[in-house]
Structure formats: structure tokens, C-alpha cells
Amino acid sequence: MTSSYRVDEDYDYLFKLVLIGDSGVGKSNLLSRFTRNEFSLESKSTIGVEFATRSIRVDDKVVKAQIWDTAGQERYRAITSAYYRGAVGALLVYDVTRHITFENVERWLKELRGHTDDNIVIMLVGNKADLRHLRSVSTDDGQAFAERESTYFMETSALESTNVENAFSEVLTQIYRVVSRKALDAGEEQAAVSLEGKTINVGKDDVSALKKVGCCSA
């Protein structure tokens, strides 16, 4: 059970998430919808990197997300390694009305996995699901890709605020589950998590097991 927790001063865990995918798929609006409950109809490309934070409550702990958003254009690729460093979760976003953005998901996933720890929690997100009459990527196709690659999957609408909360919360909750279980296994009260060049030390089998039951279309 997760719930919104907007007091930002105090938190038990700090997790870095990254938003990736082609330009124009709605990454910035997903971020603003989740962190500020805002949506902009004026589409403009993100220049460089920006990030926002929001805390949610998972069980009896406060989990703070630092969510990074960058442009999807090729010319910003130089920032790649710094952008991914320390990330423990990712939302890989495509636009359900533009099939090319779905085709490019495989390339993005390869890049993500090449720059992050094997145990990163990944959510495949089919955004702009409100544009039903323009849809060119079926839910089944998105689901099949997610199952094949062992990622989570949801379709969202930043415009209608559909599943945005669920997508981010699910990623944060699954990271928390792995970390808290590893801390328990190690006999520690809390697993130390830092964004400063460190990654969460979790076993590969733990995340794989979570992913097998976590692939779902909401």
C-alpha cells in the first residue's frame, strides 16, 4: 500500500530514478504530473537535464524519489553516463500513437542496462493512452515486450493523470521491497542507500523474482 507523502524534509530512503525514451513521448509531463500534479499542453523539448523530487509512504517508511529527466534527442547523448550513474529505477517511455518510439525502446533498454547495475527496476510505460483514436501500438505488444525483457509494464496518460501515480509508486515500492529484504537478510536495521556514486547492493535473483510476478497492465 502506497500513499502520497508530501513533507520533504524527512525520509528513510532516497532512490534515484531516470526517465528515458525518445523526444516528445511525454517524459517531462509524466514527471510534472507525479511531482507537482501539473500538465503542460505546450510541448517543448527538455534541454540538458532536470530533476524533481517527491516522497511517498511505503509500509511505515518514507521513500523519497529523485527523478531525472533528459532529452531524447541524439545530440544530448554526451551526458549519458552521468545521467545514469547511481540510478536504481527507470521508467522507459514510448508514445502509443507513434510506433517508431516503441521500436526504439529496445535501443534505449540496451543503453540503460549498459550503464546501470543489473538489478535496476525498470517500468516500460506506454504514454498518451488517452489518444485512443490515434493508437498505433497495442497494449498486447507493450505487454509482450515487457514480459520478454522481464520489466514491469503500464500504460499511462499524463494528460488525464491515468496510472502516472501507479507507475512511479510501483517502481519505488519494488526497489524498497528488495532493499528492505536484503537489509533484513543481513541483520541490519536499514540498508544504506546513497546517490553519490553508490548503488544498491541487491542480489540479481531477488529482482528477477519480483519481475516475474510484476509484469502487469493496469
N, C-alpha and C positions, 0 to 999 in steps of 0.2 A: 504494500500500500504506500503510495507516494502522495505527497501533498505539497502545495506551494509554501515556501518559507522565505519571506522577503527581507528579513533582517539580515544584513550583510556582514555585520561585524564579527560574528562568532560562527565557527563551523568546525566540524570534526574531520572532514576530508576535503581535499582540494584536487579536482580532476581536470586535466586539460583535454578538451575535445576540439577536433578540427572539422570544418565543413569543406568538402571538396566536390568537384563536378564542373561541368562546362559553364561558361559565362551565360548568364541570363536564365538559369534554371530556377532561381528564386532563393539562393542561399542566404542572401542578406535579409530578405523578408522573413525567412524562417527564423533567423537569429533575432530580428527585432520583434517578431511576434512572441517568441518564447521569453525573451528577457524584458521587453517593455510593453508587450501586448499592442504593438503598433504595426501598421502595414502601409507601405507607400505604393501608390499606383504609378508613380513616376519611376520608370526603370532606368537606373544608371549603374554603370559598372563600378565595382569596388576597385579602388586604386591602392595597390600595395596590400597592407594587412590591417585589419581592425579586429578588436575583440570586445566582448561584453561578458558580464558575469551574472549568474543567478544561482540562488541556493534553493534546494528542495529538501524535504524531510523524507528519509528512507528509514523505516522502522523507528528507532528512537535517536537516530543520528542526523545531523545536518550535513548535507553533501553540497559543496559549492562547485559549480562548473565554471571554468574559464574557457569560453568558446571562441575559437579563432576563425575568422572568415577572410578569404582572399579571393582574388580574381581568378577566373577560369582561363583567361587568355594565355596563349603560349608565351607571350613576351614577358610574363612575370615569373617564369619558371626559375629564375635565379634565386628566389627566396625559399625554394623548396625545403632544403634541409633544416633551416632554422624554424620554418613553419611547422614541420612535423615533429621536431625534437621534443621528447617528453610527453607526447600525446598518448593517452590510454584509451581513447574512444574516438570514433569518427562517424559522421553522417555523410554518406556518399549519395549525392543528389542528382537526379535527372528530371527532365520535364516530360510528363506523359504525353504531351502534344507534339514533341519534337523527337522523332525516332533516333536521329543522329546522336542526341545527348545520351540515349540509352546504349547505343552502340559503343560510345566512348567510355562507358562505365568500366569495362574490362581494363582499359589502359590506366584509368585512374586507380583502380584497385591494385594493379600491379605496382604502380608508383608508391601508393600508400604502404603496401606491405614491404616494399624495398627500403623504406625509410623509417619504419616503426618496429616495435617489438612484436614478435609472433603472436602475442596474446591480446593484442588490441581488440576491443569490442567494436564491431562495425555494424551499422544500420544502413541498409540500402533504402533510399527514400524516393518514391515516385511523386514528385510535387505537381501542383496545379491540377489536382484531381477534380476540381470544380468545373473545369472546361471539358465537360463530358462530350460535347458535340465535336470537339477538335482532337479527341484522344487518338493517338497513333501507337501507343504501347499498352498492351493489355495487362491487366492485373496478373493474369496467369504467367505471362512472360517474365514479369518482375519477380514473381514468387519463385519461378523455376530457376532463375539466375541466382537468387539468394540461397536457395536450397543447394544448388550445385557448388556454390562458393562458401557455404557454411556461414552466412551472415544473417542478421535479422532483416526483416522487411516490413515496411509500412508505406501506404500511400497517404499523402497529406495535401492540405490546401492552406497555404499561409493566408490567402485572402479570406477564406471562410473560417479560419482557425480550426480546421479539422485535423485531428491526430498530431498536431505540432507538439503539444504538451506530452502526449503519449510517446512520441518518437524519442525526444530528448530524455524523458524520465526513464524510459526502458533502458537506454544505454547507460545512464548513470546508475540505475539500480543494479544492472548486471555487473558493472565494474565493482560496485560496492559489495555485492554478494561474493565475488571472487576474493577481493581483498580481505573482507572480514573473515571468510572461511580460512584463508591462509594464515591470518593472524591467530585464529583460534587453534589451528593445527600446530603452530609454532609456539603456542603457550604465551603469546604476547597479548597485551590488552588492546593494542591498536597497531595497525600496520602503518609505518611511516610513508607518507606519500609527498613527494616534492616535485615542483615543476622545474626546478633548477638543474636540468640535465640528468635527472634520475628517472627511472621507470619503475613501475610496479613489478615486484618480483613474484609472479604467479606462475603456476605450472601450466604447461600447454594443455594437458588433459582436462584441467578444470574448465577452461574456457570452451574447449571443444564440446564438452558435455553440455554446457549451457546452450551453445549454439544449436545443438541438435534438437533441443526442445523449444528453442526460442524463435524459430522461423515462422512467423505468422503474419497474415494480412489482417489488419484491423479495419 
